Amino acid sequence: MLQLERETLNDRAYDALKHGLISGQFVPGQALVIRKLAETLGISTTPIREALQRLVAERILELQQNRSVAVPRLTSSTFCELTRIRSALEGMAVELATADVRPTDLERLHEGLDGMDRAIAATNGAEYLKLNEAFHFAVYRMARAPILLNLIEDLWGRVGPYMNLLMDSASYVPQSNDHHRALVAALAARDPGDARRALTNDIAVAAAALIPRLTLVTG
């Protein structure tokens, strides 16, 4: 029983840290302090340490020369490679999602679109990014492919810390919801080809806005 409780704490710490990376709560180059994270999550340092080791093993975080653990700084070539992989895997997910689209799914996605529009109008970047993440993963869960979903989460864990930079792009923000609407239209029509195109266009537009800004955090 004690072992099960320990595993539960380890999983809780891992899930919390990974979601923090996906949602941009950490920034590129940030060192993750075990004691501070433990205090934030209200658990002991051991599950945090083991969760960090797991994320390093998965190459979502990296071990520094001084043995601290930090959020990686991505080069443009690495970011471009991640973008290509994201397009392939997330494109597959939206194609699969078209097979069984339910009215409740579309209703939830339209609510997300409206929420993102309101966030854009209010220049509330944090709210937009929160809703953007929720929107994307709502679609990916519709694929009902848990292994694929886990791979996508790993990729978002690596690019998530850079997402905040999107809201500094005057060219990106006004069109940031356009491809989302095209994706929902394709899902409603159950058209896998259009769904993939809308999704990959969304990723490509965001990547084009982010790549010139990588130097702001990679130094």
N, C-alpha and C positions, 0 to 999 in steps of 0.2 A: 504493500500500500504506500509506504514511504517513497519507494522507487517511482511509482506511478505519479505521485504528487510532484516529485522532482521533475519528471518528464513533462508534466503539464506546465510547470513554471518555465522550463526551458523553451517549450513551444510558444508560450505566451510572450516571452522575451523576444524570441526570433520573429514571431508574427508582427509584434509591435515595431521592432526596428526595421523590418523589411517594408512595412507599410509606410513608415516614416520616410524611407528612401523613395518609395514609389510616389508619394504625395509631395515631395520636395520640402520636407521639414528639415532636412539636412542640406548643406551646401557643399559644392566641390572643394576638396582639400580640408574639410573640417575634420579635426581629430575627435573621436568619440571617447569620452571619458567615462569609464565604467561606473565609478561611484555616483557621478551625476545622473547617469541614465538609470541606475538602480533607484535613486531617490525619486526620480520622475515617475517611474513605473511602480514604485512601492514594493519592490522585491529585493532580495539579497543580490550581492554582486556576482555570485557564482553562475546563476542562469544567464546574466548579461554577458559574462566572460565567454561562456560556452556558445551563446548565440552569435557573438562577434566572431568567434573562431569558425563557426559554421558559415557565416557570410563571407569570411575571408577565403575559406576553402572553395566556395562557389564563385569567387572572384567578383563578387558584388562590392565588397570592401577590400582594402589592401593593407598589408602589414608594412609599416615604415621601418627604416633602418634603426630607429630608436625603440622599436618594438611596440609603438603605439599603433592603433588601428584608425584609418582615416577613409573618408569618401574619396574615391579616385578622381583625379583630374584627367579628363579625356582629351586626347589629341583629335584633330579634325579627321584623320584617317580612321581612328577607332570609332568615332562618332558616326562616320559615314557607313562603316561596316555594320554597326548596330542598327542603323536606319534601314539598310538593305534586309537584314535579318528580320527586323520588326515588320517590314512590309510583307515579307513572305509569310510569316507565322500569323500575324494579325489579319492579313488578307485571307488566309485559310480559315481563320475563326469566323470572319463575317460571312464567308461563303457557306460554311456549315450552318450558321445561324439562320440563313434564309429558308432552311428546310422545314422549320416548324415555328413560324412567327405567330404569336398569339396576340389577340387584341389588347390584353393587359400589358404585354411587352411594349407595344407601340404607344400606348397611353403613357407609360412610365418614361419612355424615351422622349416623347413630345414635351412632357413636363421638364425634362432635363434641358431640352433645347430652349424652352422659354426662360428657364432659370439662367442659362448662360447668356441669353440676349439681355436680360435685366442686369446681369453682372457687368457685361460690356458697356451698357448704357451708363451704369453707375461708376465706371472705371474701377471696379472692385476686382483686381487681379487675383487675389487670394480666393475669393468665392468662385471666380470663373474656373480656376485650376482645379478646385475641389469638385465642382460639378462636371468638368471635363473628364476627370479620372472616373467618377461614378458612371458617367455616360458610357465611356469606352468599355469598362469592365461589365456593365450591364449587358452590352452587346456580346462581349466575348463569352460570358456565362451562358448566353442563349445557344451557343454552339454545343453545349453539353459534352465538352471534351476536356476533362479535368487535367490530363497530362499536358495538353496544349496550353491550357490556362496557366498552369504552373510555369511553363517556359516563358510565356508572355509576361508574367509577374517578374521573373528574373530579369528580363530585358528592361522593363520599366524601373526596376530597382537601380539599374545602372544609368538610365537617362533622366529619371525623376528629379535628381538634384539640380538639373539644368533647366527645368521647365519654367522656373520663375523668371528666367531671362526673356521668355517669350513676351511677357507683358510689357517689356521695354521697347518692343518693335512696333512703331507706328504703322508700318505696312501690313503687319500680321493681324493685329487686333481687329480691325474692321471686318476682315473676311474669315475670322477664326471659327465662325459657326456655319459657314456656307457648306463645307463638305460634310459636316454632321447632318445637315438637313438632307443633303443628297443621299447619304447613307441610310437614313430613316426611310426615305422614299423608296430606295431599292429594296430594303427589308420588307416594306409593305407590299411591294410588287413581287416579292420572292424571286428577285433577280440576282443570282450570285455574281455574275460578271460586273454588273453596275455597283453592287455592294463592295466588291474588291476594289474597283476603280475609285470609288468615293473615299474609301479608307486609305488607300495608298496615296491618293492626292492630299488627303489631310496630313498624313505623316510627312510627305515631301514638302509641303508648304511650311510646316513647322520647322523641319530640318533646315530649310533654306534661310529661315529667319534666325535660327540658333547658331549655325556654323560660324558666321562672322563674329559672333559674340563669345565664342569659346575662349578667345585670347583674353577676355576680361577676367576669366577665372583660372586660366592655365598659366597666365603670366609668361 
